[in-house]
Structure formats: structure tokens, C-alpha cells
Amino acid sequence: MTGDHLLARLMAQAEGRGADLVTLRALAEEASQAGASRALGLLGLDDPRARRDMDELRELLSAWRDAKRSARQAVVAWVTRLLCAALLIGLAVRLRLTDLVTG
């Protein structure tokens, strides 16, 4: 059972015992806000600079992904060039064009 279903069931049970649904919803909202604040505090993200820090981390992660993509493309380009060079050398040997190079 997920947390949403459990919360809905508990709220229905409390309402059946005479609690006001609006009060229960407000209580659940305040409890979730308190839990979220506590979780952010445990992660060290409860200060005013946290938003800026998260934005900087996102930018850093984006730059890392761009660098990985560029490096991967460069490696693929070099491997392709090496394979083409090996193919040309192989063709030259096969067609006995090496005599032109040696003299």
C-alpha cells in the first residue's frame, strides 16, 4: 500500500469518527511540509543558498554530460579514421603499391 492510499484510508477512518475532513487535509498538508523541511535539513538544503547551489549542480551536471558526449564523438571519429587508414594500407599492400613507396 502506498503512502497516499494509507493517508487517504487514515483520513477516512478519522472522518468516520467525527473529525472534519478539511481539518484532516490541513493536518496532512502541514505534516508533509514538516517532513519535507526535515528531509531537506538532513540533506543540508535548508538554507537560502540551496536553490542557487542546486542550479549550479544542474549546470555542472549538464556540462559533464556535454563533455562526455564530445569525448565519445572524438573517440568515434579517431577510430573511424584509423580504420579507414588501415583499410587504405591494406588495399595498397593487396594491390602491391608498396613498391611506389620504397623506390
Backbone torsions as a table, in degrees:
resi	resn	phi	psi	omega
1	MET	NA	130.7	-178.8
2	THR	-78.2	166.8	-179.6
3	GLY	-62.9	-35.4	179.3
4	ASP	-65.3	-43.2	-179.4
5	HIS	-66.9	-40.6	179.3
6	LEU	-64.2	-43.6	178.8
7	LEU	-62.8	-43.1	179.2
8	ALA	-62.7	-40.1	179.4
9	ARG	-66.5	-41.9	178.1
10	LEU	-65.4	-39.3	178.3
11	MET	-65.4	-41.8	177.7
12	ALA	-63.2	-39.5	179.1
13	GLN	-65.0	-43.3	179.5
14	ALA	-67.4	-36.7	178.5
15	GLU	-66.2	-37.8	177.8
16	GLY	-63.6	-24.1	179.4
17	ARG	-94.5	7.6	172.7
18	GLY	110.2	0.1	178.4
19	ALA	-80.1	147.3	-179.8
20	ASP	-76.0	134.6	-177.6
21	LEU	-62.5	-38.7	179.2
22	VAL	-63.8	-41.4	178.4
23	THR	-64.5	-41.5	179.1
24	LEU	-63.8	-42.0	178.4
25	ARG	-64.1	-42.5	178.1
26	ALA	-63.1	-40.1	178.4
27	LEU	-63.1	-44.2	179.3
28	ALA	-64.7	-40.2	179.5
29	GLU	-65.4	-43.7	178.8
30	GLU	-65.1	-37.7	178.5
31	ALA	-66.1	-39.7	179.3
32	SER	-69.2	-37.6	176.3
33	GLN	-63.2	-42.7	179.3
34	ALA	-64.9	-41.2	178.4
35	GLY	-64.9	-42.0	178.5
36	ALA	-64.4	-42.0	178.0
37	SER	-63.1	-41.2	179.2
38	ARG	-65.3	-41.0	179.2
39	ALA	-64.8	-43.0	177.7
40	LEU	-63.5	-37.3	177.2
41	GLY	-63.8	-40.6	178.5
42	LEU	-65.5	-30.0	177.9
43	LEU	-85.3	-6.5	-178.9
44	GLY	79.3	24.1	-177.8
45	LEU	-113.6	32.7	-177.1
46	ASP	-105.6	10.1	179.7
47	ASP	-99.9	167.7	-177.8
48	PRO	-63.6	-22.6	-178.3
49	ARG	-83.7	-4.2	-173.7
50	ALA	-60.8	-40.2	-179.2
51	ARG	-61.6	-46.2	179.5
52	ARG	-64.7	-40.2	178.3
53	ASP	-61.6	-42.8	179.3
54	MET	-65.5	-39.8	177.2
55	ASP	-62.4	-41.6	178.8
56	GLU	-66.0	-39.0	177.5
57	LEU	-64.2	-38.7	177.2
58	ARG	-64.4	-42.0	177.7
59	GLU	-63.2	-42.3	178.8
60	LEU	-62.9	-43.2	178.3
61	LEU	-64.4	-39.5	177.3
62	SER	-64.1	-42.3	178.2
63	ALA	-64.7	-39.0	177.8
64	TRP	-62.5	-43.0	179.3
65	ARG	-64.8	-40.4	177.2
66	ASP	-63.2	-41.9	179.4
67	ALA	-64.3	-41.4	177.8
68	LYS	-62.5	-43.0	179.9
69	ARG	-63.3	-44.2	178.9
70	SER	-63.8	-42.3	179.2
71	ALA	-63.8	-41.9	178.8
72	ARG	-62.4	-43.1	178.8
73	GLN	-64.7	-38.4	178.7
74	ALA	-65.9	-41.8	179.0
75	VAL	-63.7	-43.3	179.3
76	VAL	-63.2	-40.9	179.0
77	ALA	-63.5	-44.3	179.3
78	TRP	-66.0	-41.3	178.5
79	VAL	-63.3	-40.3	178.2
80	THR	-62.7	-43.9	178.5
81	ARG	-62.5	-42.8	179.4
82	LEU	-63.9	-40.5	178.3
83	LEU	-65.3	-40.5	177.5
84	CYS	-65.0	-40.8	177.9
85	ALA	-63.6	-43.0	179.1
86	ALA	-63.7	-38.3	177.9
87	LEU	-64.1	-43.9	178.3
88	LEU	-64.3	-41.0	177.7
89	ILE	-64.3	-42.4	177.7
90	GLY	-61.0	-41.9	177.2
91	LEU	-64.5	-40.6	179.6
92	ALA	-63.7	-41.9	178.0
93	VAL	-66.7	-43.4	-178.2
94	ARG	-63.3	-38.3	-178.8
95	LEU	-89.2	6.7	179.1
96	ARG	56.5	44.0	177.2
97	LEU	-91.2	4.6	-179.4
98	THR	-71.2	-20.4	176.9
99	ASP	-64.5	-28.6	178.7
100	LEU	-67.4	-30.0	-177.7
101	VAL	-80.9	-41.3	-175.6
102	THR	-79.5	-18.4	174.5
103	GLY	145.0	NA	NA
